[in-house]
Amino acid sequence: METKTNAPNILIVDDEIGPRESLRMILKPYHNIFTVESGYAAIQMVQQVELDVITLDLKMPGISGIDTLKEIRRIDQEVIVIIITGYGTLQSAIEAIRYGVFDYIPKPFNVPEIMSMIDKAVQRRRLNVKIKGFLNDFFNEHPFKGSLPNSDIFLQNGIKGIIEYKWNDSGLSDNQNCLEFAKVLAYTLEEKDPYTSGHSERVCYYSDFITNRLSLQSKDRTELQIASYLHDIGKIGISNRFINKKGTLNPTDWAIIKQHSKKSIELLAPLKLSPNILSCIQHHHEHYDGTGYPDGLTGEQIPLGARIIAISDAYDSMTSNRPYRKPLSNDEAKDELIKCSGKQFDPHLISIFLDVLKEMEEVLLVKNHQNFLSM
């Protein structure tokens, strides 16, 4: 077949000729399209061609879609996989998520929706390539104790390379190096999405204001800053279709989104970050009354840093624009925090945060007044 230079390579895997050919015709003008009718043929294609995105049916004769996915992941950890099926269940969706599926779309699919999803998958693929380059540059520019990590690992495997690298005692044990790493990684992951750009930085900003009132030690403050920057890193493995979905989340959507805390820890654990950093990230969606996730912790069972990030994260999310709603005003967001105090959030920390916001508003008011007088 004639291929387009620099166009993404897309593999369509479906035993039904109708959906397969429809998708091929839709995507052909913009991409290099390969089609196969079975899981076995898909596995052979993955071994022969460097692919960017695969669309995969679940119910096919011979090897199943899930087993095909497992084998694809054994061969290529980086290719983006989208499930398109008429036989999806909550169980199959969750199992697919475990193997790094980018999205999960039911048949019959909507043409604008599928084109948008493929475009997002291609963007994610390109972002992963960019992260590989960033990681290589970062570790060249930031020397660590002991020997430097082998840059080829990161060039070949990107984020996956972090997981597989054995850090021993050199790695990111220095908190200042780790903080710089966290800042740049968060920026790199967020810069392509106007709805999340700067989110982690603002969460860190608000969290730091709270810790100032608590007189935490310097080490604890730095660890909370690191956790704030990395608290959503697990979302790199979850499609924006779920994260930014308009309307009510169904059980499948919710199960997918709740995976991001676990994904964050799986991704970061090999970096040998402190247990405090990891626990703040893992538990920042716990609720004070025990109704949160992943472990249903209550009250002060929830790490202090996680309780702080929960407030900062919620406030920034409420006051930021999202595709499914307009931002709340500061007063509306504060009312929501008060409403959820003692339920979702630590009431003592809410009181501190509201005082901080009041002081920030007063400082801004004074500055505006001074600017007006100087005109």
Buried (B, 14 or more C-beta within 10 A) or exposed (E): EEEEEEBBBBBBBBBBEEBBEBBBEBBEEBBBBBBBBBBBBBBEBBEEEEBBBBBBBBBBEEBBBBEBBBBBBEEBBBBBBBBBBEEBEEEBBBBBBBBBBBBBBEBEBEEEEBBEBBBBBBBBBEBBBBBBEBBBEBBEEBEBEEEEBEBEBBBBBBBBBBBEBEBEEBBBBBBEBBBBBBBBBBBBBBEBBEBBBBBBBBBBBBBBBBBEBBEBEEEBBBBBBBBBBBBBBBBBBBBBBBBEBEEEEEEBBEBBBBBBBBBBBEBBEBBBBBEBBBBBBBBBBBBBBBEBBBBEBBEEEBBBBBBBBBBBBBBBBBBBEBEEEEBBEBEEBBEBBBEBBBEBBBEEBBBBBBEBBEEEEEEEEEEEEEEEEEE
